[in-house]
Amino acid sequence: MKKLIIFILCLLSISAYAEEDPCLDFLLNNAEINLNKEQKSEISNIKKLLYSEISSKQQNLSTEENKLKSLLRNDDATDAEITTTKKKIEELQSFISSKKVKYWQDAKKILNATQSEKLRELRFKQNISCKN
């Protein structure tokens, strides 16, 4: 029963952390925000920095998620193995999320007041949830 509860909790927490955050792409590719060439370049650089920092963590996350799935299917897996792997996943998710928040905040600082307002408006209209 304990393994079943852990299994359910783990499945709920395994998510799309390894997928790219759509927010920087939304910012870069939305013509209504009206970024100039310099702003696009700066935001592109921020995106490159972000992914250089998180790409190895994303790979590790995927590996740990697969390990957890395997452990949960294995009747011989111990609670300690499952808990340790779950903790590694949570740490990787936290690291990735924190970096995405940091770089999203950095990207927003490049916008002028009009662009910031337009971004807020578009995100609300299109129901885009970015870390802010």
Secondary structure by P-SEA (a helix, b strand, c coil): caaaaaaaaaaaaccccccccaaaaaaaccccccccaaaaaaaaaaaaaaaaacaaaaaaaaaaaaaaaaaaacccccaaaaaaaaaaaaaaaaaaaaaaaaaaaaaaaaccaaaaaaaaaaaaaacccccc
